[in-house]
Amino acid sequence: MSVELKNIHFSYGKVKALNGVSLTLNEGATGLLGPNGAGKSTLLKIMLGFLVPDEGEGRVLGYDLRTEQKFIRQQVGYMPEDECFIPGMDAVTFTAYLGELSGMPRQEAMKRAHEVLFYVGLGESRYRLVDTYSAGMKQRLKLAQALVHDPKLLFLDEPTSNLDPTGRQEILELIGEVASTKNISVLLCSHILADIEAVCDQVVIINKGEIAANGRIQDLKMIDYRLYELKIKGELETFRKELEAAGCRVEETEDRLVKVYTPPDFNHLEIFRVAARNKLQVRQFVRSQTSLEDLFAKVVGVD
């Protein structure tokens, strides 16, 4: 396994950032999801050894979080959300320098820098100053520096931020290729749920410093609730209140599609009975395939 955490606690003063997080990450691509302030960045910093937990223990690639942080960072690639470039450097010099900081000999780091820059599509631009790069090129460069030392585990923090749809698709395809063909495990931290679904087989959802859901995306979509999509004619509010009192969750989309999430033991015929009692016409009723967005809304409780 790549990561094993047990009962991790961490606070910033009186603010509890992580509250008893236990987590196992296996090989492959895993998504890390959570609303702002959920504890995602703190969790990444602890796994990278930049922060020491107040309580708990853990290992990353077999190395202890508390005592072997240097060895963790030698084996892990990190693509930060914010720009991390050094002004006045060209791409190949910058990438090689990051390789040296990871412990590579200078000549090997330079050779490897050329290779990874070609791999991410920057081979023709590797001698250009990074200051002249577009947003998409900078994202590719951040991925290249994370790969330069041939890591076994890759942490990617919002890798598609500031990209247009084409650039976003291209970087996701690169990440997917890394995860599937390079024998590198990937942890993709993103608030864009479609990015997680495009690349990852597994997902960890964190909320208020605790793990809200963890497992294979397809398995998690099927647990604990069912989703029905309706089109109705009439006043929604009383219909919503009666179903929510029965343990359901009701949402209305911008195109007036009504989503009803029901508990596993809920008889779906009750939806029609509630509609009839509230003098609503049900004009469409479909059992829907849930999405990662549906799962996220359910376990985090986003309104």
Sequence and secondary structure as in RCSB ss.txt:
>XXXX:A:sequence
MSVELKNIHFSYGKVKALNGVSLTLNEGATGLLGPNGAGKSTLLKIMLGFLVPDEGEGRVLGYDLRTEQKFIRQQ
VGYMPEDECFIPGMDAVTFTAYLGELSGMPRQEAMKRAHEVLFYVGLGESRYRLVDTYSAGMKQRLKLAQALVHD
PKLLFLDEPTSNLDPTGRQEILELIGEVASTKNISVLLCSHILADIEAVCDQVVIINKGEIAANGRIQDLKMIDY
RLYELKIKGELETFRKELEAAGCRVEETEDRLVKVYTPPDFNHLEIFRVAARNKLQVRQFVRSQTSLEDLFAKVV
GVD
>XXXX:A:secstr
  EEEEEEEEEETTEEEEEEEEEEE SSEEEEE  TTSSHHHHHHHHTTSS  SEEEEEETTEETTT HHHHHHH
EEEE SS    TT BHHHHHHHHHHHTT  HHHHHHHHHHHHHHTT GGGTTSBGGG  HHHHHHHHHHHHHTT 
 SEEEEESTTTT  HHHHHHHHHHHHHHHHHS  EEEEE S HHHHHHH SEEEEEETTEEEEEEEHHHHHHSS 
EEEEEEEES HHHHHHHHHHTT EEEE TT  EEEEE TT  THHHHHHHHHTT EEEEEEE    HHHHHHHHH
T  
